[in-house]
Amino acid sequence: MAYDFYAGSTFNFTGSLQLVGPTVAGTSGVNGNQPDFSQVTVTAGMYDQTGETLLSAITVLNLAMLSNPETNGLFTLNANAATTATWPPGKAQFILQIIMQDGSKLISDPIWFRIKASPIAQGGQQ
């Protein structure tokens, strides 16, 4: 399934990361079985359909606080309207990279988007 997104709109999402199942030495999160996501680095980008051409980086803000287990893995992702206006119409892949405390890297499965031209920006005035 692909999510529709209109180029020239603000890309603004909030969500949580969680590794599937308990993590070896995981001590964080509500169940105490996840890594401490407050100590990881997350980068994100919107790529073309092939996943080889970066359309733009996405700003990532880590909201995890060790003192509040419910925030473990909570992130916001943002790209302003001027940035997304450069995204060409067509299929695109949103991909996250997580760099763990030990330097190991995890890459998310792509989240598919269908970039569309804004119907309002197409000169709908009469």
N, C-alpha and C positions, 0 to 999 in steps of 0.2 A: 504494500500500500504506500502510495506517495502522498505527502501533505502538500496542499496548494499553498503557494506563497507569492505575493505580488511584489515584483521588483519596485523599489522606491518606498517600500514600507519599512518600518522599524522591525528588526528581527530581535525579539525579546522573549526568552524562555527561562523558566526556572524548573529545576528538577533535581532528583537525587540519583547518585551512583550507588550501586550495591553489587558486590561480587556475588555470583551465584553460589549459594551454599556457604558453610563456614570456611573461614580462611585460616590457614596454619598460622598460629601466633596472633590471630586477630583478637583484639581486646576492646574494640570500640563499637560504637553504634548501640542501638536500643537493646539488641540481643547479645552484645559483647562478643560478636564473632566476625567482625569486619575490621579491615585496616583502619588506622587513624587517617581519615581523608583530609584532615586539616594540615597534614604534613606532605601531601602530594602536590605535584604540579600538573595542571590540566591545560591542554591547548586544544583548540577546536578550529575547524575550517569548513567552508562550503567549497566543494570540488565539483568539477564538471561530471558528466555522466560516466566517464571512464575512470574517475577517481585519480587521474594523473595531473590534472591542471587545477591549481588552487584559484578559485574565484576571489576569495578574500578570507582573511583570518577573522575569527569571531572572538570578541573579548570575553574572557572567562573570569568570574569573580567567585572565589571559594568562600562560602558562608559557614563552613564547618567550624565549630568551637568545641574543643575538647571538654569543656565544662558542661556542655549541653549535648548529651548523646543523640537527641532527636535531630540535631543539625548535621550529624556526620554524613558526609557525601552530598550535602546540599550546595548547589551551584546555580549561578545565573549566567546566561549567555546573551550577548548583545552585539548587534551591528546596527549602526545608524542608517537612516534612510538614504543619505548620500552614498554610502557604501553599497547598499543593496541595489541602488539604481543602476549600478554597473554590472549586475548579474544578468547574463543573457537568458532569454526565455528558453525553457527546455528542462529536461531531467537533470537533477543535481544530487550530490551525495553530501550529507553532513556527517563529519567524522570527528571523533574525540580521540586524543592521545593522553594517556595517564602515565606519568613518570612516578613510580613508587619511590619510597624512601631509600631503598637499596639500589636505585638507578635502573631497575628493570622497567620495561615499557609495555603497556597494554594498549591495544588499538581496538576501538569499538567497531562493531558491525556498522555498516553505513545505514544512516536513516535517510530515506529517499524523499526528496522534495520535487515538486513540479513548479518551476519558476514561471510565472506568467506576467505578461505586461499588464500594467494597471489599466483597467477600462476607463478610469477617470482621466488618466494622463494621455489617453489616445485622442483627445480633442472632442469629447462628448458635448461640448458647449454648442448651443445653437442660437 
